[in-house]
Amino acid sequence: SPVPEDAPVGTVVALLNVNDPDSGENGQVSCELLGEAPLSIVASPGGSYKVVTASALDREQASEHRVTVVARDRGRPALRSSTELVLEVSDVNDN
């Protein structure tokens, strides 16, 4: 669902659960965001992550933001998986 452009910094826009059934380093997973957007990713306990707003949103500048979420394990060779996340920004009357 769209996030209003006046949402405060730190607003959670997505929750992600990441798991790898392997043991040891092969089962340790990290996530990162690729792309330019006012978003950041924060690790939470239990293999979950939150995608949060990292700066103010402005619908007049961009009505949506696209980033790629990349999950990577610590195995050798490292395995990875990715998906695109689209954040729609809803308008708030600025005047």
N, C-alpha and C positions, 0 to 999 in steps of 0.2 A: 504494500500500500504506500502511497506517496507520503513524503515527509514534508511538513510545512517549512517554508523558507525561514521562518523565525524560530525554528527549533534551536535550543541552546547547544553550545559546543558540548560534546560528550553524550549526545542523544544516541541510544542504541538503535541502529537501523536494520541489523541482521544478527541472528544467532547461528553459529555453526558448530556442529559436532563432528569431530574428526577422530577416527580410530584406525589402528593398524593391528591386526591380530598377531603379528609376529612378536617374538620376544627379543630382549636386548636392544641394541641400537637400531635394529631393523624395525622395531615397533615404536620408536620415538619419532614423533611427527611434529613439524613446525609449519606454520602458515605465514604467508605474506601477501600483500596486495601489490599488484602491478598496474600501472596506469596513473594518470594524473586526475585526482579527485580530492575533495576536501574530506577524506575519510582516513581512518586508521584502524588497525586490527589489534585487539587486546586479548591475550591468553587468559583463560579462566581455569580453575581447577577441573580435573577430570577429562581433559582433552577437548574442551569446548572453547570457542572463541567468540568475541563480540566485535562486530564492525560498528564503529561509532563515528559521529561527525567530529572532524578535527579542526574545523574552522566554520565561520558563518556561511550559510547557503544563500544564494541570490538567484531566484528564478529568472530574473531579467537577463542575467549573464549565461545561465545554463539551466534548462528545464529538466535535464537528466544527466547523470554521471555514470560512466561505465568503467568498471575495474575488473581485473581478473584475480581471483583468489587461487593461490597456488599452495598446495599441501605437499610436503616433501618429507620422506623419512631419512634416517641417518645411516641406512644400510650402504653397502658397497657392492654393486653400484646403487646409488640413491634412486628410489622410485618416486614418481611425482604424479599428481593428479591436479587438474585445474577446472575451474568453471567461471563463467562470467556472471557478475553481479551488476544489476542495473538499479540505480537509485533515482526514482522520480521525485522531483521537487514540486510541491504544490504552491500556488500563489497565495500570498497574504497581502491585503490592501495596505500598501506602504504610505499612501497619501493621507 
